Amino acid sequence: MKRCTALLLSLLLMLSAIVPTFGASASTAAKDKPRVAFGDDGKFTILQIADIQGGANLFYLCRRSILYAVQKAKPDLIVLTGDNFAGYNARSRERSRRAIAQFMDMFESIGVPVAAVFGNHDDDKTPYTKLEQIEQYESYSCYIGSAGVVAEREKDGVKIVNAGTYNIPVYAGADSDDVLFNIWCFDSGNNINPDPGFGGYGYVLSEQVDWYVKTSDALRKANGGKAVPSCVFQHIIPPQIYRTLREVKKGTRGALKGGDKYYTLPEGLDPKTNWMGELPSSPNTACKNAYAELDAMVAQGDVKAVFVGHDHVNCYSIPYKGIDLVNTPACTFQAYNDLNRGFRVITVDKAHPDTYDTYTLYTKDLLFGSGTADVIPYAFRFVYDCGETAYLKGKNWLEAAF
């Protein structure tokens, strides 16, 4: 036990000594934002980063794992799928700006194009609004997203804003104007369902759905009447996910309880790459308006997959009416998680843009390599607990630990 404690203390001292600090970005917006295209090898690779969910100071292990993931995946585009920082850990404009700068400064130095959508915590308990955050994102030359569609509601005197819904065309080549693939980015709402009588999370609103259908039709027309193969990135999974889960009896191995029901993933999925550590936190399944987004995508026939985060300890790909519902585990070290935290890599082939390949990069492998010793899980937890305690109490790591 003493030897294990000494090892953990050594790790903590090492990390506390090398945590870098980042100030607010001094970047200015480029006149011409980079556009994305298939490479000379005919491939287009996306790195999905879900739920960084840090505060004004991003933990070193999270920062380092992001850098390693970018180095490993060599993406043509990075997509942040919400809870990019934790508004409840920032609670001021300056601290929120610093939280965004923690990761955007890294991406700017790397030079890979970046897009982002909002999660339920990006504007949670912080006065730094989504539109203000978009202005900060757009100050980086690597950022290719936009404010796009802005939809607003009010409920019980609280203003709800869904902002940053847009699309990114992927061209056949650097000098081509032919769009072979398309990426949809949606703000899927925050902690408030905008409909009277419903609690739970928000959803993609009707203005966003209408814009999607109109834009999808325009892309189809420009493509000679054929749907342009597409994928979607957003934070919260649509409620149709519950139509894919298997309802089982109490006591079934691996079943998770939701209300008075029990669920598992559907049969036939590879357990090595698909698991469910928590029930999907979708919008209220009784809220009919929350189904409109995915129903529209099924009708349009262009979307091949919807990639989400939000549920930190879930990793799966489940087909639903021709569309894969794909949950990516969180990469955060500053909110709840397990040892399967990681990143998703998606690759599309120019020759077959209506299909894709995907796999998960695991943080534990990126940081420590395969064959990690059993002490590492305890080290993860120790570092997390000490860091979180230090943050909340305003102390340094060693004071928090001992």
Secondary structure, DSSP 8 states (H G I E B T S, - for coil): -HHHHHHHHHHHHHHHHH------------SS---EE--TTSEEEEEEE----B-SS--HHHHHHHHHHHHHH--SEEEEES-SB-HHHH-SHHHHHHHHHHHHHHHHHHT--EEEE--TTTTSS-S--HHHHHHHHHTSTTB----BEEEEEEETTEEEEEEEEEEEEEESSTT---EEEEEEE-----S---STT--S-----HHHHHHHHHHHHHHHHHTTTS---EEEE-SS--GGGGGTSEEE-TT-TT-EEETTEEEE--TT--TTT-EESS----S-TT-GGGGHHHHHHHHH--EEEEEE-SSTTEEEEEEETTEEEEE-----SSSS--TT-EEEEEEEETTEEEEEEEEEEEHHHHHH-SS--THHHHHHHHHHHHHHHHHHHT--HHHHH-
